[in-house]
Amino acid sequence: MIKKSICVFTLYPKQGASSNYRILMYINDLQKDYDVYTYEFWNKKYTEKYINQKKNML
């Protein structure tokens, strides 16, 4: 049986915001039935540079 594919677009990489974890925690469950691919909008370099500024603004 061929698995269907799912693509999950997130705002930050896995090292980013904790709110990103909400969707990423379901990836293992989804992988049981689907081929799952994840792509982040902001890359790790951006996150490392600007995440501290975001924390200061909250």
Order of alpha helices (4+ residues) and beta strands (2+ residues): beta-alpha-alpha-beta-alpha
